[in-house]
Amino acid sequence: MTPVHVEDVAQAFVRSLASDATVGKTLELGGSEELSWPEIIRRIAKAAGRRKLIMPVPFVAVRTAAALFDRFRFFPITRDQLVMLMEGNSVPTTRDFEELGISPAAMTLDRLAYLGNS
């Protein structure tokens, strides 16, 4: 996956409103680095000052649990989210950001510091 910071997306949204070049265009906004799901979880947990146990779980078990429990608010993932995770969420280029004059920031602890405030 190529996670992107919410501030970079917000900045792209604002700049796209002022640009004729973005009219009718779908912007593909992805971050500057490709990360695995466990690495994303580790970085978010560290920035939030929490520890997370990461265990590999067979896909069939997660899919079954999601089918049974995704209608309940306590369950952390829906079937649709699971499908999206399995399909991958990588944007091969930062071209659309660059065309708007934005350099997307990496998913560093500094950029995720706001998570520690919760």
N, C-alpha and C positions, 0 to 999 in steps of 0.2 A: 504494500500500500504506500501511497505517497501522501501522508497527512499534511494538511495545510492549516495554518493558523487562522483563526476567525478574524483577526484584525486585517490580515492580508486579503481575505475574501471581502470584507466590508469595504476596504479601500478600492478594490477592483470594482465592486458594485457602484460606488460613488463615481469613480472615474469613467465607467462605462456609460453612465447617464449623460455625461458631457461629450461623448465621442460619437460622431456619425458612423465611424467604422464598426461599431458594435451593434448597430440597429439590425435586428433580426438574426443576430449571431448567437449561438450557444457557446459560452466560454467554458473551456476545459481548464479548471483551476486545480492544480496539484502542487504539493510541496516540492522542495528542492532535493529531497532524499527519499529513497525507497526503504521502508522498514518492514520487518516482520510484525505480525500481530503481538507476539510476546514482547518484542522490544518496545512497541508502542505502550503496552500495559506497564512495563517496567519504568519507562520515562514518566508517564503520568503519575504513577504511584510515588516515585521519588520526589517529583515536584510537589505533590500534595502532602508529602511527609508521612506517607503510609507504606506499609509493606503488603505485598500481594503474593500469595502462593500461586504459582503458575504450574498447572499440571496438564500434560497431554490427555485429552479425552477422545475416545473414538467418535467420529462424526455421527454415526448412527445413534449413539447415546444422546448426544446433544440434540439431534433432530427429533428424537422421540420425546425428550423432555420438553422441547419447544412446542411440539404438537399438543402435548397435554397441558402445559402451563402458560403458554404465551398470552392467554386471555386475562391472566392475573397480573396486577401491578407489581407484585414482588419479584416476578421472574425477570431476569436482566436482559433477555433477548427474545425477539419475536422470530417466527419462521421466516418472514420476509427479510429481516436483518441477517439471519443466518445464510440465506441464499446469496445476499449481496456480499457477505464476507467470503463465501466460497468462490464466488465469481472473481473476486479481486477488485481492488479500487486504485489502480495505478494510472496516473496520467503520464504519458511518456515524455512530455516536454513542459517547460514553463513558458512556452511561446506566448500564450495569451496574457500572462502576467507581464512579460517583457514588452509586449505591444502597448500595454497601459503604463509603462514606465515603473513597474513594481518588481522588486527582487524579493521573492518569497523567502522568508526566514526559515531556517532549519528548526526542527522540533527540539530545541534545547531547553535546559532547566530554566534559563533566564526567561525565555518566551512563555514558559508554562508556570512561572512563579505565582500568577494569580490563583492557581489551584490550591495553594497552601493557605489561602485566606478563608477557606470554607470550614 
